[in-house]
Amino acid sequence: MSDFRSHFGSSTAQEEALGAEDRFFGVLFKVVVVVVVVALVVVVVLVVVVVVVAVVWDNPWRPPRGTSQLCLSKQALRSQREQPPSASLGQQQQQQQQQQQQHQQQSQQIL
């Protein structure tokens, strides 16, 4: 090749421009590949971190730290006892009491 250039003269400006363009696109391609690889690594790391944090931070299937199942069941029983009866349950009890009173009054009238 050097013999060719020495025989016909130095390379033309067009050949030099093509060489520079090839070098530019080669560097640009390498930069794009590196950016894409780094972006993929960052996305994978973020997904792993989010999944780990979601599982460890607040797991709805696990009781809060420091509480046992026995303690939780005692709390559930206590809260059930402390809750007032619902409106429908209260109405049913009142109706039963009224029926019992009516029955007692009727039985007393018979005697």
C-alpha positions as CSV (number, residue, x, y, z in Angstrom):
1,M,0.0,0.0,0.0
2,S,2.8,2.4,0.8
3,D,4.3,1.5,-2.6
4,F,1.0,2.4,-4.2
5,R,0.9,5.8,-2.4
6,S,4.5,6.6,-3.2
7,H,3.9,5.7,-6.8
8,F,0.6,7.6,-7.3
9,G,1.1,10.2,-4.6
10,S,-0.4,10.7,-1.2
11,S,-4.0,9.7,-0.4
12,T,-6.7,12.1,-1.5
13,A,-8.7,14.3,0.9
14,Q,-11.8,12.0,0.2
15,E,-9.9,8.9,1.4
16,E,-8.9,10.8,4.6
17,A,-12.5,11.9,5.2
18,L,-13.7,8.4,4.8
19,G,-11.1,7.1,7.2
20,A,-12.1,9.8,9.8
21,E,-15.8,9.0,9.3
22,D,-15.1,5.3,9.9
23,R,-13.2,6.1,13.1
24,F,-16.0,8.4,14.3
25,F,-18.7,5.8,13.7
26,G,-16.5,3.1,15.3
27,V,-16.1,5.2,18.5
28,L,-19.8,6.2,18.4
29,F,-20.7,2.5,18.2
30,K,-18.5,1.6,21.1
31,V,-20.0,4.4,23.2
32,V,-23.5,3.4,22.4
33,V,-22.8,-0.3,23.3
34,V,-21.2,0.8,26.6
35,V,-24.2,3.1,27.5
36,V,-26.7,0.3,26.7
37,V,-24.9,-2.2,28.8
38,V,-24.6,0.2,31.7
39,A,-28.3,1.0,31.4
40,L,-29.3,-2.6,31.5
41,V,-27.1,-3.3,34.5
42,V,-28.6,-0.4,36.3
43,V,-32.2,-1.5,35.5
44,V,-31.4,-5.1,36.7
45,V,-29.9,-3.8,39.9
46,L,-32.8,-1.5,40.6
47,V,-35.4,-4.3,40.0
48,V,-33.5,-6.6,42.4
49,V,-33.3,-3.8,45.1
50,V,-37.0,-3.0,44.7
51,V,-38.0,-6.7,45.0
52,V,-35.8,-7.3,48.1
53,V,-37.0,-4.1,49.8
54,A,-40.7,-5.0,49.1
55,V,-40.3,-8.4,50.5
56,V,-38.2,-7.5,53.6
57,W,-39.6,-4.0,54.4
58,D,-43.3,-4.7,54.8
59,N,-44.5,-8.3,54.3
60,P,-48.3,-8.4,54.8
61,W,-48.1,-12.2,55.3
62,R,-45.7,-11.9,58.2
63,P,-46.6,-10.4,61.7
64,P,-44.7,-7.4,62.8
65,R,-41.3,-8.1,64.4
66,G,-41.4,-9.0,68.0
67,T,-44.9,-10.5,68.1
68,S,-45.6,-14.2,68.3
69,Q,-48.6,-16.0,66.9
70,L,-49.9,-16.6,70.4
71,C,-49.7,-12.9,71.2
72,L,-51.6,-12.1,68.0
73,S,-54.3,-14.6,68.7
74,K,-54.8,-13.3,72.3
75,Q,-55.1,-9.8,70.9
76,A,-57.7,-10.9,68.3
77,L,-59.8,-12.6,71.0
78,R,-59.5,-9.5,73.3
79,S,-60.6,-7.2,70.5
80,Q,-63.6,-9.5,69.6
81,R,-64.7,-9.4,73.3
82,E,-64.4,-5.6,73.5
83,Q,-66.3,-4.9,70.4
84,P,-69.9,-3.9,71.0
85,P,-72.5,-6.1,69.3
86,S,-73.6,-5.0,65.9
87,A,-76.9,-3.2,65.4
88,S,-78.7,-6.2,63.9
89,L,-77.5,-8.4,66.8
90,G,-78.7,-5.9,69.3
91,Q,-82.1,-5.7,67.6
92,Q,-82.4,-9.5,67.6
93,Q,-81.6,-9.6,71.4
94,Q,-84.3,-6.9,72.0
95,Q,-86.9,-8.9,70.1
96,Q,-86.1,-12.0,72.0
97,Q,-86.4,-10.2,75.3
98,Q,-89.7,-8.7,74.2
99,Q,-91.0,-12.1,73.2
100,Q,-89.9,-13.6,76.5
101,Q,-91.7,-10.8,78.4
102,Q,-94.9,-11.3,76.4
103,H,-94.7,-15.1,77.1
104,Q,-94.2,-14.5,80.8
105,Q,-97.2,-12.0,80.9
106,Q,-99.4,-14.5,79.1
107,S,-98.4,-17.3,81.4
108,Q,-99.1,-15.1,84.5
109,Q,-102.6,-14.1,83.1
110,I,-103.4,-17.8,82.7
111,L,-102.5,-18.5,86.3
